[in-house]
Amino acid sequence: MYESYFGFRKKPFAVTPDPEFFHPSESHREGLAHLRFAMREGLGFMVLSGEVGSGKTHLIRLLLSEFGPEVRRALILNPVLDPDDLVTAILIDLEVPIEPEMELSEKMDAFVRFLIGEHEAGRRVVIIVDESQNLSIQALERLRLLSNLETAGTKLLQIILVGQPELNLLLKLPPLRQLNQRINARHHLGPLSRADTEAYVRHRLLVAGGAENEVSFAPGALSLIHKVSGGIPRLISILCDYCLVIAFTEETHVVSAKIAREAIGLHASRLPASRPRQLERIYRRRVLAPALAGAFCFLCALALTGWNFRNQVFGALLSPREQVAHATSTAANISSDLPILSEASVEPETAQKEENGIPSGASPRPAVQSLLSEEDLAPKTPRTVEPEPARPQVSSGSPAPANEPGLASAPLPKVESSIPQGSSLPPKEASVQTEPENPAPRSISKSAESKREGTKYGVQIASLKTIEKARQAAKEVNRMGPVYLVPWTSPQGVSWVKVVLGAYEDVSEAKEIARKLDEEGKAKGARVVENRWWDSPNRVVSPGT
């Protein structure tokens, strides 16, 4: 499009490799010297690496052009092959006589005969694999085995691996350590400097138009192009081509910094050169991350197994009486400004449900030991419930509906005696069917609301393992009313602290508070329970503000 306008014979910045336009930088000259030496000395393995577009293919083509028919070469441009197909592709490119139906062993025999014949004729065989970073570990190992073909003191085959910086990382993997040790020559093509970039652009303009070209790049434009391209020759060519298009449309023969900035904007992809450190981090994530994750999961599983085993053994060694005494002594040692009420015993089913509760609240601390009955610490087998002194003997009634998860599985009490309110029963007349004095709080169902006149209701916010966490949870809701902290022990011997908010006479009010806390996210799963600690003689609660 712009060739005739600027007097070019051909496009100066075409990205197709053309030895005529090759302008070696200092790094290119060093790499070419390394490869020449390795070729002439008959070394087995050579590695040439560099960023995408750094001129690796140009360098290889220039190297091969220096050798005549005394070098037989196979150039593999598509290395994404399995090991057997890679060998077949090499033999076909070298024109080794093989048949498609031949087995691999037969192909290898034919290849050995070919190499020996070429060696006797004074010719060398070279295999160049471009984009070698895409080779599998198995394919690279197959190439290593091919390099074993040699006579006394002379290699029958030379192999040049050409690839991006990932190739060097790939060769450092443990499975390829033998191959990595056999590499005799290595070179990495670095980016062009600012001076090399200017020489590169002028060389291509000169080759494309001879001495008659009428276009020049201002120093500011060259500085911008070098900075954006990172010194990568291919990106320099792409940006310079955009600059010439814009200069042609504006009918100017000088590429200014303004035109260079516009060309950079038009380069929509603007892909920066890949960075070796970024590639190294990618490879580390691929190799190390799975190993570290597996080790972490193993250690977590081992720790959880040990913790569960410890809890099971500890619970099995303690009797129910000792479990209650252990929980009591633990609660008594806690020093805090918040109130703590003790719950002497819990029903097994209720205790299992309470372990997943959610906390909130705090209240003044009474004497914990005074709230425990003597029967709890008696040497006989502990009971899960004890008779309520202020209520008559009762018998079982209709069981709680199964579809109401908040009710305990024990039947509801039904009064059948005329014993006056406030009188106490002798211990022998107390039965398991009586209403327990201080069990774990139960969720309130609709069927039970009307049968419990005078009952106070609270909102259980949480059930936590440490008093510190319970105290922290209390601070979140103590503005809404008094808060009660109740230590209790599960059947497995694990100590917990319940956090109960408020003492409401209307259960609907308690439900509204629980719903509000759940919706606001302050206490997910908050539920209504019966508050049996609000009138404790030792109660010292912190009123809401």
C-alpha positions in Angstrom: 0.0 0.0 0.0 2.7 2.5 1.0 5.7 0.9 -0.8 5.5 3.1 -3.9 4.9 6.2 -1.8 8.1 5.7 0.2 10.1 4.1 -2.7 10.4 0.6 -1.2 11.0 -2.5 -3.2 9.2 -4.6 -0.6 7.7 -4.1 2.8 10.5 -3.4 5.3 8.7 -4.6 8.4 7.1 -7.9 7.3 7.0 -10.4 10.2 7.8 -13.4 7.9 11.4 -14.5 8.5 13.7 -13.3 5.7 17.5 -13.7 6.0 17.9 -10.6 3.8 16.5 -8.4 6.6 18.3 -10.1 9.4 20.2 -7.6 11.6 22.1 -9.3 14.4 22.4 -7.6 17.7 25.2 -8.4 20.1 23.1 -11.2 21.7 22.4 -12.6 18.2 26.1 -12.6 17.3 27.0 -14.4 20.5 24.3 -17.0 19.9 25.3 -17.6 16.3 28.9 -18.1 17.5 27.9 -20.7 20.1 25.9 -22.7 17.5 28.7 -22.6 14.9 31.2 -23.9 17.4 28.9 -26.7 18.5 28.1 -27.7 14.9 31.7 -27.8 13.8 32.9 -29.7 17.0 30.1 -32.3 16.6 28.5 -31.7 20.0 25.4 -33.6 20.7 22.8 -31.2 22.3 22.4 -27.5 21.8 19.7 -25.2 23.3 18.7 -21.8 21.9 16.0 -19.9 23.9 14.4 -16.5 23.6 11.1 -14.6 23.9 8.5 -14.8 21.2 9.6 -12.8 18.2 13.2 -12.4 19.4 14.7 -13.8 16.2 15.3 -17.4 17.0 14.1 -18.8 13.7 16.1 -16.1 11.8 19.2 -17.2 13.6 18.6 -20.9 12.8 18.0 -20.2 9.1 21.1 -18.1 9.0 23.1 -20.9 10.6 21.8 -23.6 8.2 22.5 -21.3 5.2 26.2 -21.4 6.1 26.4 -25.2 5.6 26.1 -26.9 2.3 25.1 -30.4 1.3 27.6 -31.9 3.8 24.9 -31.4 6.5 21.6 -33.3 6.4 19.0 -31.6 8.4 15.5 -32.3 9.7 13.5 -29.3 10.8 10.5 -30.1 13.1 8.1 -27.1 13.3 5.2 -29.0 15.0 6.6 -30.7 18.2 3.2 -31.5 19.7 3.6 -35.2 18.8 3.9 -38.3 20.9 7.3 -39.9 21.0 6.7 -42.5 18.2 5.2 -39.9 15.8 8.1 -37.5 16.5 10.6 -40.2 15.4 8.5 -40.9 12.3 8.4 -37.2 11.4 12.2 -36.9 11.8 12.8 -40.0 9.5 10.4 -38.6 6.9 12.1 -35.2 6.9 15.5 -36.9 6.5 14.1 -39.0 3.7 15.0 -42.3 5.5 13.3 -45.1 3.5 10.6 -46.5 5.8 7.1 -48.0 5.3 4.0 -46.8 7.2 3.2 -50.3 8.5 6.7 -50.8 10.0 7.1 -51.2 13.7 9.1 -48.7 15.8 12.0 -51.2 16.2 12.2 -51.6 12.4 12.2 -47.8 11.9 15.0 -47.4 14.4 17.0 -50.1 12.6 16.6 -48.2 9.3 17.6 -45.0 11.1 20.8 -46.5 12.4 21.7 -47.8 9.0 21.0 -44.3 7.6 23.2 -42.6 10.2 26.1 -45.0 9.6 25.9 -44.4 5.9 25.9 -40.7 6.2 28.9 -40.8 8.6 30.9 -43.0 6.2 30.1 -40.5 3.4 31.5 -37.6 5.5 28.1 -36.0 6.1 26.6 -34.9 9.4 22.9 -35.2 10.5 21.3 -32.4 12.4 17.8 -32.3 14.0 16.3 -28.9 14.8 13.1 -28.9 16.9 11.4 -25.5 17.0 9.0 -24.5 19.8 10.6 -27.2 21.9 8.9 -26.0 25.1 5.8 -27.8 23.8 7.5 -31.2 23.7 6.4 -33.7 26.3 8.8 -35.2 28.8 8.5 -38.5 27.0 9.3 -37.0 23.6 12.4 -35.2 25.1 13.5 -38.5 26.6 13.1 -40.2 23.2 15.4 -37.5 21.7 18.0 -38.2 24.4 17.9 -41.9 23.5 18.4 -41.0 19.8 21.5 -39.0 20.8 23.1 -42.2 22.2 23.7 -43.3 18.6 27.4 -42.8 18.1 30.6 -44.4 17.0 33.9 -44.5 18.9 34.4 -40.8 19.9 32.0 -39.4 17.2 28.3 -38.4 17.5 26.2 -39.7 14.6 23.4 -37.2 15.4 23.3 -33.6 16.6 20.1 -32.0 18.1 19.3 -28.3 18.4 16.3 -27.5 20.7 14.9 -24.0 20.0 12.2 -22.6 22.3 10.8 -19.9 24.6 12.1 -19.4 28.1 9.8 -22.1 29.4 12.2 -24.6 27.7 14.9 -23.9 30.3 12.4 -24.5 33.1 11.2 -27.7 31.5 14.8 -29.1 31.2 15.3 -28.5 35.0 12.6 -30.9 35.9 13.9 -34.0 37.7 12.8 -36.5 35.0 15.0 -34.7 32.5 18.1 -34.3 34.6 20.0 -36.7 32.3 19.1 -34.8 29.2 19.9 -31.5 30.9 23.4 -32.8 31.7 24.1 -33.7 28.1 23.5 -30.1 26.7 26.8 -28.9 25.5 25.9 -25.4 24.3 23.3 -23.0 25.6 22.3 -19.4 24.7 19.4 -17.1 25.5 18.6 -14.2 23.1 18.1 -11.1 25.1 16.0 -8.0 24.0 17.4 -5.2 21.8 18.8 -2.2 23.5 17.8 1.4 22.5 20.8 1.7 20.1 20.1 -1.8 18.7 16.5 -0.8 18.0 17.5 2.3 16.1 20.1 0.2 14.0 17.4 -2.5 13.4 14.9 0.0 12.0 17.4 1.8 9.8 18.8 -1.5 8.5 15.4 -2.8 7.4 14.5 0.6 5.8 17.8 0.5 3.9 17.3 -3.1 2.7 13.7 -2.4 1.6 14.4 0.7 -0.4 18.1 1.0 -0.9 19.6 4.5 -0.8 16.6 6.1 -2.3 14.1 5.6 0.6 12.5 8.9 1.7 11.3 8.1 5.2 12.9 8.5 8.6 12.0 7.9 12.3 12.4 10.7 14.8 14.4 9.9 17.9 11.3 10.4 20.1 9.4 7.9 18.0 12.2 5.3 18.2 12.3 5.8 22.0 8.5 5.1 22.3 8.7 2.1 20.0 11.6 0.6 22.0 9.9 1.2 25.3 6.5 -0.4 24.3 8.0 -3.3 22.4 10.5 -4.2 25.2 13.2 -4.6 22.6 11.5 -7.6 20.9 12.3 -7.4 17.1 8.8 -8.7 16.0 6.9 -6.1 18.1 9.3 -3.4 16.8 8.4 -4.4 13.2 4.7 -4.5 13.9 4.7 -1.0 15.5 6.9 0.4 12.7 4.5 -0.9 10.1 1.7 0.9 11.8 3.7 4.1 11.8 4.4 3.9 8.1 0.6 3.4 7.4 -0.2 6.5 9.5 2.6 8.5 7.8 1.2 7.5 4.4 -2.3 8.6 5.3 -1.0 11.9 6.6 1.3 12.3 3.5 4.5 12.8 5.6 7.9 11.2 5.3 8.9 11.7 8.9 7.5 9.4 11.6 7.2 11.7 14.6 6.5 10.8 18.3 2.9 11.8 17.7 2.6 9.2 14.9 4.3 6.6 17.1 1.8 7.2 19.9 -1.1 6.8 17.5 0.4 3.6 16.1 0.8 2.2 19.6 -2.9 2.9 20.2 -3.8 1.2 16.9 -2.0 -1.9 18.0 -5.0 -3.4 19.6 -3.4 -6.5 21.0 -0.3 -4.8 22.4 0.9 -8.1 23.9 3.9 -7.5 26.1 6.8 -9.9 26.0 6.4 -12.8 28.3 8.6 -12.6 31.4 10.7 -15.5 32.6 9.8 -14.8 36.2 6.1 -15.0 35.4 6.6 -18.3 33.6 8.7 -19.6 36.4 5.9 -18.8 38.9 3.4 -20.6 36.6 5.5 -23.7 36.5 6.0 -23.6 40.3 2.2 -23.4 40.8 1.7 -26.4 38.5 4.3 -28.5 40.2 4.4 -27.4 43.8 0.9 -26.3 44.5 -0.7 -29.8 44.2 2.0 -31.3 46.3 1.7 -28.6 49.0 -2.1 -28.9 49.0 -1.9 -32.7 49.4 0.5 -32.4 52.3 -1.8 -29.8 54.0 -4.9 -31.9 53.6 -3.0 -34.9 55.1 -1.8 -32.9 58.1 -5.4 -31.5 58.7 -6.9 -35.0 58.5 -4.2 -36.3 61.0 -4.9 -33.5 63.4 -8.7 -34.0 63.3 -8.3 -37.7 63.8 -6.1 -37.2 66.8 -8.4 -34.6 68.4 -11.5 -36.8 68.0 -9.6 -39.8 69.5 -8.6 -37.6 72.4 -12.2 -36.5 73.1 -13.5 -40.0 72.8 -10.9 -41.4 75.2 -11.3 -38.5 77.7 -15.2 -38.8 77.6 -15.0 -42.6 78.1 -12.6 -42.3 81.2 -14.9 -39.9 83.0 -18.1 -40.9 84.6 -21.2 -38.7 84.3 -20.7 -37.4 87.8 -17.0 -36.6 87.0 -18.1 -34.9 83.8 -20.4 -32.6 85.7 -17.7 -31.8 88.3 -15.2 -31.1 85.6 -17.5 -28.6 83.8 -18.3 -27.0 87.2 -14.7 -26.5 88.1 -13.9 -25.1 84.6 -16.8 -22.6 84.9 -15.8 -21.6 88.5 -12.3 -20.7 87.4 -13.5 -18.2 84.7 -13.0 -14.6 85.8 -15.1 -12.1 84.0 -17.3 -9.0 84.5 -20.1 -10.7 82.7 -22.7 -12.8 84.6 -22.5 -16.6 84.4 -25.3 -18.9 85.4 -24.7 -22.6 85.7 -26.9 -25.4 84.3 -26.5 -28.5 86.4 -27.6 -31.1 83.9 -28.9 -31.4 80.3 -31.0 -33.9 78.5 -28.9 -35.9 76.0 -31.1 -35.1 73.0 -31.4 -31.5 73.8 -27.6 -31.2 74.5 -26.9 -32.6 71.0 -29.2 -30.0 69.4 -27.7 -27.2 71.5 -24.1 -27.8 70.2 -24.9 -26.2 66.9 -26.5 -23.1 68.4 -25.4 -19.5 67.8 -24.2 -17.1 70.5 -24.9 -13.6 71.9 -25.1 -11.9 75.3 -23.7 -11.6 78.8 -24.9 -11.3 82.4 -23.4 -10.9 85.9 -21.7 -13.8 87.5 -23.4 -15.7 90.4 -21.8 -18.3 92.6 -21.7 -21.3 90.2 -21.5 -24.0 92.9 -24.6 -22.7 94.7 -26.8 -23.5 91.6 -25.8 -27.2 91.6 -28.1 -29.5 93.5 -26.6 -32.0 95.9 -28.0 -34.9 93.8 -25.8 -33.8 90.9 -22.7 -34.5 92.9 -24.0 -37.6 94.7 -22.1 -40.8 94.2 -25.1 -42.5 92.5 -25.8 -42.7 88.8 -26.7 -39.2 87.7 -30.1 -38.5 86.2 -30.7 -36.3 83.2 -33.6 -34.5 85.0 -34.7 -33.8 88.6 -38.1 -33.0 90.0 -39.3 -29.4 90.2 -39.9 -28.6 93.9 -42.7 -26.1 93.1 -44.8 -28.5 90.9 -46.9 -31.6 91.6 -46.2 -35.1 90.3 -47.2 -35.4 86.7 -47.6 -38.2 84.2 -46.9 -38.3 80.5 -49.2 -36.7 78.1 -49.4 -36.6 74.4 -46.0 -36.5 72.7 -44.7 -33.5 70.9 -45.5 -33.3 67.2 -42.6 -34.7 65.1 -42.9 -32.0 62.6 -41.9 -29.3 65.2 -38.2 -29.6 65.5 -37.9 -27.2 68.4 -39.7 -29.6 70.9 -37.8 -32.1 72.9 -38.8 -35.8 72.5 -40.1 -36.0 76.1 -43.9 -35.9 76.5 -45.6 -32.7 77.8 -46.5 -32.6 81.5 -50.2 -33.0 82.5 -51.3 -32.0 86.0 -53.3 -34.8 87.8 -52.7 -34.0 91.4 -54.3 -31.5 93.8 -51.0 -30.8 95.6 -50.9 -27.0 96.1 -48.6 -24.9 94.2 -45.2 -24.3 95.9 -45.2 -27.5 97.9 -42.3 -29.9 97.4 -42.4 -33.6 96.8 -40.3 -36.1 98.7 -37.4 -37.4 96.7 -38.8 -40.9 96.5 -42.0 -39.6 94.8 -40.1 -37.7 92.1 -40.2 -39.5 88.8 -38.5 -39.0 85.4 -41.8 -37.9 84.0 -41.7 -34.6 86.0 -40.8 -31.3 84.4 -37.0 -30.9 84.9 -35.9 -27.9 87.0 -33.0 -26.8 85.0 -32.6 -28.6 81.7 -31.2 -27.1 78.5 -33.5 -24.5 77.0 -36.1 -25.9 74.6 -37.3 -24.3 71.4 -40.9 -23.2 71.9 -43.6 -24.6 69.6 -47.1 -23.3 69.1 -48.8 -26.2 70.9 -46.8 -25.5 74.1 -47.2 -21.7 74.2 -50.7 -21.8 75.6 -49.8 -24.4 78.3 -47.0 -22.4 80.0 -48.5 -19.4 81.7 -46.1 -17.2 83.5 -43.1 -18.6 81.6 -40.3 -16.3 80.5 -38.8 -16.7 77.0 -35.4 -15.8 75.7 -33.5 -15.9 72.4 -30.6 -18.3 72.3 -27.9 -16.6 70.2 -25.2 -19.2 70.4 -23.6 -22.1 72.2 -19.8 -21.6 72.4 -16.9 -23.5 73.8 -15.1 -20.7 75.6 -16.3 -18.0 77.9 -14.2 -15.4 76.0 -16.1 -16.1 72.8 -19.4 -16.0 74.7 -18.4 -12.7 76.3 -17.6 -11.2 72.9 -20.9 -12.4 71.5 -22.8 -10.8 74.4 -21.3 -7.4 73.6 -23.0 -7.5 70.1 -26.5 -7.7 71.6 -26.4 -6.3 75.2 -28.1 -3.1 74.0 -31.3 -5.2 73.3 -31.8 -6.4 76.8 -30.3 -8.5 79.6 -28.0 -11.3 78.6 -27.4 -14.7 80.4 -24.3 -16.9 80.0 -25.1 -20.5 81.0 -22.3 -23.1 81.2 -23.3 -26.7 80.4 -21.8 -30.0 79.5 -22.7 -32.4 76.6 -23.0 -36.2 77.2 -19.5 -36.5 75.5 -18.0 -34.4 78.3 -17.5 -31.3 76.2 -18.0 -27.9 78.0 -20.1 -25.2 76.3 -21.5 -21.8 77.2 -25.0 -20.8 76.1 -25.8 -17.2 75.4 -29.4 -16.2 76.0 -30.9 -12.8 75.3 -33.8 -11.3 77.2 -36.7 -12.6 79.5 -39.9 -11.9 77.5 -43.4 -12.8 78.8 -44.8 -12.8 75.3 -43.3 -15.6 73.1 -44.3 -13.7 69.9 -42.0 -10.8 71.0 -39.2 -13.3 71.5 -39.8 -14.7 68.1 -39.7 -11.3 66.5 -36.4 -10.6 68.2 -35.0 -13.9 66.9 -36.2 -13.2 63.4 -34.7 -9.7 63.4 -31.3 -11.0 64.6 -31.3 -13.7 61.9 -32.3 -11.3 59.1 -29.7 -8.7 60.1 -27.0 -11.4 60.2 -26.1 -10.7 63.9 -27.1 -14.2 64.9 -27.8 -16.7 62.1 -30.1 -19.4 63.4 -31.2 -17.6 66.6 -34.2 -19.4 68.2 -36.7 -19.0 71.0 -36.1 -20.9 74.2 -37.5 -21.0 77.7 -35.6 -18.7 80.1 -35.4 -20.4 83.5 -32.6 -18.2 84.9 -34.3 -14.8 84.9 -35.5 -15.1 88.5 -32.4 -16.8 90.0 -31.6 -15.5 93.5 -28.0 -15.2 92.4 -28.9 -13.4 89.2 -27.0 -10.3 88.4 -27.7 -9.3 84.8 -26.4 -6.4 82.7 -29.5 -4.5 81.6 -29.9 -3.4 78.1 -29.2 0.2 77.2 
